[in-house]
Amino acid sequence: MGLGLLADGRWVSEREQEDSQGRFIRPVTSFRNKITADGSSGFKAETGRYHLYISWACPWAHRTAIMRKLKGLSDAIGLSVVHPVIDQNGWEFSDEPGCIPDSINGANYLWEIYLKADAKYEGRVTVPVLWDKETSTIVNNESREIIRMLDTEFQDFAKSDWHFLPDDLLEKVDKTIELIYQPINNGVYRAGFATTQTAYEEGVTDLFNALQHWDEVLGKQLYLCGDRITEADWCMFTTLLRFDPVYYGHFKCNLHHIWDYPNLWNYLKELYQIPGVKETCNLDHIKRHYYVSHNKINPTRIVPKGPIMDLESPPDRKIVS
């Protein structure tokens, strides 16, 4: 996430986000190097070498925080957390509750990290960012690739037994991540950032058709790819968590709440209640980010008090095979 960009070595606080038809367009990420266990990529998986920059508010960054936590990589990979509200200078480092200042580069704003990696960089400044302290550069800022690296390339340093990419499910996991990306993960933004009625209705229709489909799938199996939690589930989780408190009202995705879908709702609770996950879920940061940062959508910047979400009651999902 990030509503501005770097151009000609300076920060520009506004950028175009839609095409001529009012459809939200998400540009591709720029840093796509890979960390490998054997170092064949030029970036070797090592403890203490890498640092992760995130926002608790951003669903894409949240994926990486969950993976770091559940894999037991907190000691191996450092963490900085930006302020939840994007101001005119983009993501800012802060010492307010929930934030962790930049102890590696001493930056005040995330765009300084991008320029440190590439003095000629032009484009969006987004989280997550996986930083290499040894070469002083950004390795990768694509969440899907970061979670894959944390899940598979840092096994020697992982302090847990979690593995979210079983060999026999690799193809299915990748296909499922693709299937949920456009209609659900990006679908909420296609609805929320649309600037025409037609574009909004396209996004919201695709979104709720997909939610209905996956609610039905989760009535027949425990998780998106079968009986095991995979990377695909964490890609779905971070969108579902934000849906009722943010996307339902703020992004006008209001045909149904997630709690209206019995299987999706209980699936969300099951994942939330896995030890360690709750610690990565900061609903205060989430709500403040969206309602305060997106002043074109919410010009009053008032943050709603609700909804009340009972994520800690026992899940009640009956699988019908």
C-alpha positions in Angstrom: 0.0 0.0 0.0 1.0 3.6 -0.5 -0.9 6.4 -2.2 2.1 8.4 -3.5 5.2 7.6 -5.5 8.8 8.6 -6.1 9.5 10.6 -9.3 12.7 12.3 -10.3 14.2 11.6 -6.9 11.4 13.2 -4.9 8.2 12.2 -3.2 4.9 12.9 -5.0 2.0 12.6 -2.6 -0.7 11.8 -5.2 -0.8 9.3 -8.1 -3.3 8.1 -10.6 -4.8 4.8 -9.6 -7.4 4.1 -12.3 -7.8 3.6 -16.0 -10.0 5.7 -18.4 -13.0 3.5 -17.4 -12.6 4.2 -13.7 -11.2 0.8 -12.9 -8.5 0.5 -10.2 -5.2 -0.6 -11.6 -2.6 -2.1 -9.3 0.9 -1.7 -10.7 3.4 -4.5 -10.5 6.1 -4.5 -7.7 9.6 -3.6 -8.6 12.1 -5.5 -6.5 11.9 -9.2 -7.3 15.1 -10.9 -6.3 15.0 -14.1 -4.3 16.7 -15.4 -1.2 17.7 -19.0 -1.4 18.9 -21.5 1.2 22.1 -22.2 -0.8 22.8 -18.7 -1.8 22.7 -19.5 -5.6 20.5 -16.5 -6.2 23.1 -14.1 -4.7 21.1 -13.7 -1.5 21.8 -16.5 0.9 19.3 -17.3 3.7 21.1 -16.3 6.9 20.1 -15.4 10.4 20.5 -11.7 11.2 21.1 -10.6 7.6 17.6 -9.5 6.6 15.1 -7.0 7.9 11.3 -6.8 7.2 9.5 -3.5 6.9 5.7 -3.8 7.3 2.5 -2.1 8.2 0.1 -4.0 10.5 -2.7 -2.3 8.5 -1.7 -3.6 5.0 -3.1 -7.0 4.1 -0.2 -7.7 1.8 2.4 -6.9 4.5 0.3 -8.7 7.1 0.9 -12.0 5.2 4.6 -11.7 5.7 4.3 -10.8 9.4 2.2 -14.0 9.9 4.7 -16.1 8.1 7.6 -14.7 10.1 5.8 -15.3 13.3 4.5 -18.8 12.7 7.7 -20.1 11.2 9.6 -18.9 14.3 11.8 -16.5 12.4 11.5 -13.5 14.7 15.1 -13.9 15.9 16.4 -14.5 12.5 14.7 -11.6 10.6 14.3 -8.1 12.2 11.1 -6.1 12.0 10.1 -2.4 11.6 6.5 -1.3 11.6 5.3 2.0 10.1 2.7 4.4 11.4 -0.8 3.3 10.3 -1.8 6.6 8.7 -0.3 7.6 5.4 0.4 11.3 5.3 1.7 13.6 2.5 5.1 11.9 2.8 3.8 8.3 2.6 4.5 5.6 5.1 6.2 7.1 8.2 8.2 5.5 10.9 7.0 6.2 14.4 7.4 5.2 18.0 3.7 5.3 18.8 2.0 2.1 20.1 2.2 -0.8 17.7 5.0 0.9 15.6 8.6 -0.1 15.5 11.1 2.5 14.3 13.7 1.9 11.6 16.7 0.6 13.6 18.6 -0.4 10.5 18.7 2.7 8.2 17.4 5.3 10.6 14.8 6.4 8.0 11.9 8.7 8.8 9.9 7.6 5.8 9.8 4.4 3.8 10.6 6.2 0.5 14.1 6.9 2.0 14.6 3.1 2.1 13.7 2.8 -1.6 16.1 5.6 -2.6 18.8 4.0 -0.5 18.3 0.8 -2.5 18.2 2.7 -5.8 18.9 6.4 -6.0 17.2 6.5 -9.4 14.1 4.5 -8.3 10.8 5.8 -9.6 7.4 4.3 -8.7 5.3 3.3 -5.8 6.6 3.0 -2.3 4.9 0.0 -0.7 5.1 -2.4 2.2 6.2 -5.1 2.7 9.9 -4.6 2.0 12.5 -7.3 2.6 15.9 -5.6 3.1 19.4 -7.1 2.9 21.7 -5.5 5.5 24.8 -7.0 3.9 24.3 -5.3 0.5 22.2 -2.4 1.6 19.4 -3.0 -0.8 15.8 -4.2 -1.1 15.7 -7.9 -2.0 11.9 -8.0 -2.7 8.7 -6.1 -2.1 6.2 -8.6 -3.5 4.3 -10.2 -0.6 3.5 -13.5 -2.3 7.2 -14.0 -3.1 8.3 -13.0 0.4 6.0 -15.4 2.2 7.3 -18.2 -0.1 10.9 -17.4 0.8 10.2 -17.3 4.5 8.2 -20.5 4.2 10.8 -22.5 2.2 14.2 -21.0 2.2 14.8 -20.3 5.9 14.1 -23.8 7.2 17.5 -24.0 8.9 16.6 -21.1 11.1 12.9 -21.8 11.7 11.9 -22.5 15.3 8.6 -24.1 14.5 7.4 -27.2 12.6 4.9 -25.2 10.4 5.3 -25.8 6.7 2.7 -24.2 4.4 3.8 -25.6 1.1 3.5 -29.4 1.0 5.3 -30.9 -2.0 2.2 -32.6 -3.2 0.2 -29.4 -3.1 2.6 -27.0 -4.7 0.6 -26.6 -8.0 -2.7 -26.4 -6.1 -1.4 -23.7 -3.7 -0.1 -21.6 -6.6 -3.4 -22.0 -8.5 -5.5 -21.1 -5.5 -3.5 -18.0 -4.7 -4.1 -16.9 -8.3 -7.8 -17.7 -8.1 -8.4 -15.6 -5.0 -6.2 -12.7 -5.9 -8.2 -10.8 -8.5 -11.7 -11.3 -7.3 -11.1 -11.2 -3.5 -7.6 -9.9 -2.4 -7.6 -7.2 -5.1 -11.4 -7.3 -5.6 -12.1 -5.2 -2.5 -9.8 -2.5 -3.9 -11.4 -2.8 -7.4 -14.7 -1.9 -5.6 -13.4 0.6 -3.1 -11.1 2.6 -5.4 -13.4 2.5 -8.5 -14.3 6.0 -9.8 -17.3 4.9 -12.0 -20.4 3.0 -11.2 -19.7 0.4 -13.8 -16.2 -0.3 -12.5 -17.5 -0.5 -8.9 -20.2 -3.0 -9.9 -17.7 -5.1 -11.8 -15.4 -5.3 -8.8 -18.1 -5.9 -6.2 -19.9 -8.6 -8.3 -16.7 -10.5 -8.9 -15.9 -10.2 -5.1 -19.2 -11.7 -3.8 -19.4 -14.4 -6.4 -16.0 -15.5 -5.3 -16.8 -15.3 -1.6 -19.9 -17.5 -2.2 -17.8 -20.0 -4.1 -15.2 -20.3 -1.4 -17.8 -20.5 1.4 -19.2 -23.5 -0.4 -15.7 -25.0 -0.8 -15.0 -24.6 2.9 -18.2 -26.4 3.7 -16.6 -29.5 2.1 -13.0 -29.3 3.2 -11.1 -27.7 6.1 -8.9 -25.3 4.1 -8.6 -23.8 0.7 -6.4 -26.6 -0.7 -7.7 -29.5 1.3 -7.0 -30.7 4.9 -3.8 -28.7 5.5 -3.2 -25.0 6.0 -1.2 -23.6 3.2 0.2 -20.2 2.0 -3.1 -19.7 0.2 -5.0 -19.7 3.5 -2.9 -16.8 4.8 -3.4 -14.9 1.6 -7.2 -15.3 2.1 -7.1 -14.6 5.9 -5.7 -11.1 5.8 -8.5 -10.0 3.4 -11.2 -11.7 5.4 -10.0 -10.1 8.7 -10.4 -6.6 7.3 -13.6 -7.2 5.5 -16.3 -6.4 8.1 -14.4 -3.6 9.9 -13.2 -1.9 6.7 -14.2 -3.2 3.3 -17.9 -3.6 4.1 -18.4 0.1 4.8 -15.4 2.0 3.6 -15.1 0.2 0.3 -18.9 -0.3 -0.2 -18.5 -4.0 -0.2 -21.8 -4.3 1.6 -23.9 -7.1 0.0 -23.0 -9.3 3.0 -20.7 -9.4 6.0 -18.2 -12.2 6.3 -20.1 -13.4 9.3 -23.1 -14.0 7.0 -21.1 -16.8 5.4 -21.0 -19.6 8.0 -18.0 -21.4 6.6 -15.9 -18.4 5.8 -16.6 -16.9 9.2 -15.7 -19.9 11.2 -12.7 -20.5 9.0 -11.6 -17.0 9.8 -11.9 -17.6 13.5 -10.0 -20.9 13.2 -7.0 -19.2 11.6 -7.2 -16.2 14.0 -7.1 -18.6 17.0 -3.9 -20.4 15.9 -1.3 -19.4 18.5 0.8 -16.4 17.4 -1.7 -15.2 14.7 -3.7 -12.8 17.0 -0.4 -11.0 17.9 -0.1 -9.9 14.3 -3.7 -8.6 14.0 -3.9 -4.9 15.0 -7.5 -3.8 14.3 -6.8 -0.3 15.6 -4.0 0.2 13.0 -6.2 -1.4 10.3 -9.2 0.9 10.9 -7.2 4.0 11.3 -5.2 3.4 8.2 -8.1 3.0 5.8 -10.5 5.6 7.3 -7.9 8.3 7.9 -5.5 7.8 5.0 -8.1 7.5 2.2 -9.5 11.0 2.6 -11.0 11.0 -0.9 -13.2 8.1 0.2 -13.7 9.3 3.8 -13.1 13.1 3.8 -14.2 13.5 7.5 -11.5 10.9 8.5 -13.8 9.7 11.2 -13.0 6.2 12.3 -16.0 4.1 13.2 -16.1 2.4 16.6 -17.6 -0.9 15.3 -18.3 -3.4 14.3 -17.9 -5.7 17.3 -16.3 -8.9 16.0 -16.2 -12.0 18.1 -13.2 -13.7 16.7 -12.4 -15.7 19.9 -15.5 -17.8 20.4 -15.1 -21.4 19.4 -15.5 -22.0 15.7 -18.5 -24.1 14.7 -18.0 -25.4 11.2 -19.4 -28.7 10.0 -17.7 -30.2 7.0 -20.0 -32.2 4.7 -18.0 -34.4 2.4 
